[in-house]
Amino acid sequence: MFLRHLLAPALAVAALALPASALDLKDLSEAERTAFRAEVRAYLLDNPEVLMEAIGILEQRQAAEQAQAEQQMMSGLQDEIYNDGWSWEGGNPDGDITLVEFVDYRCGYCRKAHDEVAELVSSDGNIRLIMKEFPILGEDSLMASRFAIATRMIHGNDAYKRAHDRLITMTGGVNDAALSRLARDLDLDQEAVMAAMNDDKVVEELRGNRELAQKLEISGTPTFILQGDMLRGYVPLAQMRDLVAQARTAD
């Protein structure tokens, strides 16, 4: 409909070339239809910016519709998103902004975002950060998430953060030997952490995160939820800061 509105000048010009009785486009003869199409084409060739304007409006409307649909999806999942009882929380627990990240340790863009998210939270000082383990890139991803969750279960949140920071930069394969070395490097109880990786609570957390992602139609990482808005994919630090500022203004 909006494209028809934007092309109204072209339609008007084309209509001038037609007899009054032929203004109903359904009743055009083949010759009149050909002339009409030629006028519209000529108008668009002379004014190509109309198409760019139309595409821009379409993209804006689609983005707004998607954001609205995502907010509707999230409206009934507030506890699962923000208060699931297991996800690691950092930053300011009383912050006026909450940022949730679905992360996979083997995801290149998660790795790229890691330091920038840390800088955002640290420099702002008023952001609550929630990390959701969401391994989707194979067995190495799954083992890394199991290790991180097991570390939190055995040693608490501070140890989880240290393990998280090492896992997100870890090179080489993720296997028992590599994770055992990491546990020793971090002064963890190696045997306890490695055993806990298969604990039912670890399995439950990963299943819960996966089910939540399905409900939210999240299929890639990183995916962020910033104060109720879904951000799919890597977002540069400067843009993230702008979005935080906009969220505060909106609130």
Summary of the structure (lengths in Angstrom):
residues: 251
radius of gyration: 26.5
end to end distance: 33.2
largest distance: 88.6
contacts: 737
relative contact order: 0.12
helix: 64%
strand: 10%
